[in-house]
């Protein structure tokens, strides 16, 4: 049910909008644009932070749900933004397909009870361990529909790769965290699910040795689909047809024969990478949790700097992603990150952290200009993305 314009303009306490359709969403956003009423955008509520503007009206897209079209033979799927991610994954799995970028489930780490949605995944560019091989969520986007900060409905992209022409707004929206527009529909490319997988485990190694293992393995043609490190153990995942996996395992074992190697079988391997994907090893901690994006070869030095602050750290993406759990000050974490980018994911209890680091002046000016284009009144998720 649409909120009356007067309510959106003058509600004394934060309200919640739950539009049922794209048209209803468009009308509500147009009303809030006219009154400069801030909106806190949420999908299924699994990653919701404290509203950056305390008086912001929360808006959820969870009711704008459902699969629009799925063509298994074309490896393409179109669905509305509020569609539960579990529903999408089950639909693809029934046809032997999957989302190649392996999106994590934040509920484990954040202790939240929401339902991950397709729109939330795209808005935050959620990508898991397979990103180092398959690319990120944005690399599999074919097109989007969204409502901008004026309430206008905008469509960009197509249903198949050959129809994606012109300015690629889909990739601009992916990872913008709802600051440029509110997604209502997305078109995605799926990929066949791997028939088999195994993992090579290297116990008792240092971060330097782990990154050395990753560098050697990822430089081969053996299609490593996961490279992670935690608590003294490094892991390499290989996936594909059963015979391919066996061949790659033997070749990688021969290449890395200077290290003791344990082979993790199919069932245990799948559970291991679900846990690594969801950062389950930091789920029970009360410490703040950070994502730090670095050049993989810089990872050992950054881990040493973080170790001096206390806490724990792990690696993913072959060293390109550091997960850090600790209660050091934000400035100290970002200094330890060096040239990397440190983003808080879970604040410590009773604290809050700005969601993104300060931007360089040139980047900040460009960001502000883009946001003014799509959201001139600045009502969409103010306080996000350095705004």
N, C-alpha and C positions, 0 to 999 in steps of 0.2 A: 504494500500500500504506500503510495507516494506521500511524503511529508509535505504539508502546506508550506508555502513560501515563508509565511510569518514565523512558523515554528523553526525553520532552518535559520532564519535571520536572528531570532532573539531568544532561543531556548536558554534558560538560566543554567542548566546543567547539561553535560554531554548527553546527546541522544544517540540512538543507533538506527541507521538506515539499512534496510535489507531489501533492495529492489529485486523484483521477480523477473524482470526482463531488461533488455538493453535500452528500450525506449523509456522505461521508468527510471532507470539509472541516469540516462541523458537528461531527463527533466529535473531530477533531483540535483544533479551537479550544476545545471544551469541556474537553478534557484540559489544555490550556495555561492556560485560565482557572482551573481548580482549583489549579494549581501556580504561578499568577502568572508564567508564562513569557512573556517579551516576544516578539512576532512582528514581523518586518520583512516587510511585504507587497509583493509584486512581481507584475506581470503578465507582459509579455514581456521585461522587463529593459532597456528602452531608456532609462529615466530613473532607474535605481536609483542612490541615493546611498549613502555609507557609513552603516552601521547606526547610528542614534542611540544605541542601547544595544549596546555591543560584543558582549555575549553573546547577542543576540537570535537566535532561530531564523528563518531565512528561509523564507517560504511563498510559493510561486508558484501562480497559478491558471491557468497556460497550458494545462494538460491538460483543464480544464473548458471544452470547446470545441464549436462546432457551431451551425448555424442551426436554430432551433426552428420558426419560421414566417416566411414573407415573403408579403405580399399587395400586389403592385404596384398593383392598382386602388385599394387603401385607403391607399397610401403608408405602410405600416407594416411594421416588421421586428422580430423578436424573435430574439435570439441569446445564447449563453452568453458569459460574460465573457472567457474565454481565446481566443475566436475571433480569428484574425489580422485586423487592420484591412484589409489588402490584399484578403482574401477578401470582406469585406463590400462594399468599394468596387467590386470587379469584378462582384459579384452585382447591385448596384444599377445599375451602368453598362450592363449587358446589357439592362436595361429602360428605359434613358434617364433614370435617376434618380441622385441623389447625396446625400451628407450636406451639407446646405446651409451648415453652419458651418465647413467646410473645415479639418479638424484638421491641424496641422503634424506633420511627421515629425522628431522630435528627434535621430535618428541622425546627421543631417548636422552639426548644431551640436555635439553631445556626443561624436561619434566612437564611438558605441556600436554593438554588433553584434546587439542583440536584435531581437525581432519585435513591432512595435506591436500591441496588442490592444484589443478593444472595451472591456473593463473598465478598462484603464489610461486610455484616452481619457476615459471618463466619470468615473472617480475623480479625475482631475486637471482636469476641465472644459476639455479641450484645444479651443481655438477659433482659427481663423485669420483672414486679412484680411477675409473676408466677414461677420465678426461685426457690423460696423457696419451692415449691411443686414439680415441674416437672424437675428441674435441668436447667443447662445452655445450650446454643447452642451446645457446644462441646459434651454434653451428648447425643445428638440426631444425631450426625454425624456418618454415616456408612462408608464413604470413600471419597477420594479426588483425583483429578488429578491436578498437578501444574508444573510450570516451575521453576527450581531452578536458582541460580545466575550464573550458567555456561551456561544456555540455555537448560539443559536436561529436558525432559518430564518425570515426575515420577508419578506413580499411586500407591495408597495405600488404602486398605480396600476393601469392597465388597458392593453388593446391598442389602443384608439382614444381620441381626445381626450374624447369624451362620457362615457367610463367612468372618467375620472380624477377621483375624488371623495375627500373626507376630507383629512387632513393629508398634504401632499405631501412624503413622505420622499425621493422620488426626487431632488428638487432639493436637499434637505439632504445627501444622499450625494454628489451631483455636485460635485466640487471639494473634498471632505473628505479626499482623499488616503489613503483607507483607514483613517482614524482612528475612524470610527463603525461600520464594518462592512466585510466583504469581499464585493464584488459577485460574484454567480454568474450572473445573467441580466439583460439589459436590453431594454426595448422602446423603439424610436425611431421618430420620424416622418421620412420621407424627403421630398425635393422633386424635381420634374422638373429635369433638367440643362439648363442654358442652351444654346440652339442655337448662339449666336455670342457672341464677345466682342472688344472692342478696348480699347486703353489710350491715353489722352492723356498725353504726357510733356512736362514743363515743365523744361527744363534751365537751369542757372545761377541758381537761386532760393535765397533765404535761408530759414531755418526760419520766420521771421515771414511771408514771402511764401507759403511752402508752406501754412501753417495758414490764411492768408487765402484761398487757392485752395480748400482743403478746405471751409472754412466756406461759401463762395459756392456751391460745387457741391452740397454736401449739403443746402443749403436749398432746392434745386429739386426738382421732381417727377420728375427724370430717372433716378432709381434707380441711383446710383453704388454699386457693390458692392466697391470697394476704393479706399483713399486712403492712400498711403504716400510716404515721403521718405527719401532716403539720398544722401549725397555730392553735394549740390547739385542733385539732380533730384527733382521731385515727380511722382507718377503718380496718375491717376484711371482706374479700370476701369469699363466699362459692359458689361452682359451682357443677353441676351434673344434674341428672334427677330431675324433678320438685318435686317429693315426697321426694327425698333425701335432696334437699335444704331446704325444709320446716322443715324436721326433724332436720337437723343440726342447722338451725337457732334457733329452740326452745331449743335445748340442750345447745348451746353456750349462749343463752340469760339467761338461768337458771344458768349456771356456773358463768356468769359475772353480776349477778343481782344487785350487789352493785353499779354498774354504770348505769347512765341514757343511754338508748339505743334507737337510731332511726333506723328504717329499710329503707334502700334505695332500691327502687324497680328495676325491671329488666332494663328498659331503662335508667334510671338515673345512675344505677350502671355501666352499660357498658361505658357510657360517662365518668363517674368519673375515671374509671381505665385507659381509653385511655389518659385522661389528666395527671394522675399520671405517667403512663408509659413514656409519652413524656416530663415530667417535665415542663408542661405548666405554672405552677405557677412562674417559674423563666424566662419565655420567654421574657417578656417585660423589664427586668432589664438590665442596662448597666454594672453591676458588673461581675467580673470573676465568673465562675461556676466550682466547683470541685466535683468529685466523691471520697468518702472516704470509703474504705472497712474496717470494724471493727468487732470485736466480738460483737454480739448483746447486751450482757449485759454491754459492755463498752460504748454503744451509749449515754446514758444520760450524762456521764462525759465528753465525747468529745463534745457534744452539749453545755455544760456549758463553756468549754474552747473556743469554736468557738464564743459563744455569747459575750465573752469579747473582741473579735476582731471586733465586729460589723457585720452587714449583717444578713442573714436569713439562716435557715437550715430546711431540711425535712428528713424523714426516709422512707426507703423501706426495703423489704426483712426481715421484723420482727425486724428491727434495725440493720441488717448487712450491709446496704448501707445507707450512709449519702450523701445527696446532699447539698452543701453549696454554697451560692451566696454572695460574699463579695470581697472587694479589699485589704484585708490584704496581706502582703508580703508572698511569697511562703514558706519561712522558718518558718514563724509564723503559717501558716495553717498546715504544716507538723508536727510542734511541738505540736499543739493542737490535731492532730490526734493520738498522742501517738504511740501505737503499730500498729495502722492501717496504711493503704497505701492510700495516697492522690494523685490523678491524675487530672490535670487540663483538663477540657473539652472545656471551652470557655474562652479565655483570655479577659480581659477588653479592650475596644477600645484603639488602639495605643500602646498596650503592647504585649509581647509574653512570653510564659512560656515553659520551657523544658517539653516534653510530659510525662516523667516518672521520678520518684525520683531516686536518686543515689542508686545503688545496693551495697549490702554487698560484700566485696572482693571475697568470695567464690562463691557467686551467679554470680557476674560479670565475673569471670573466666570461669564458666560453660557456661554462655550465650555466651561469646566470642568464646568458642570452638565449640559450636553448630552452631553458625553463620558461622564460618570458614568452617565447613563441607558443608553447603548448599550454601554459598555465599563467596568463598575465596577472591574475589576482593572487597568485601564490597560495592557493588553497589546498593543493594536493600534497599530503604528507610533509608539511613544513618541518624543517629540522633534519630531514634525511638528506643523504648524498651531499654533505658539505654545505647545505643551504642554511 
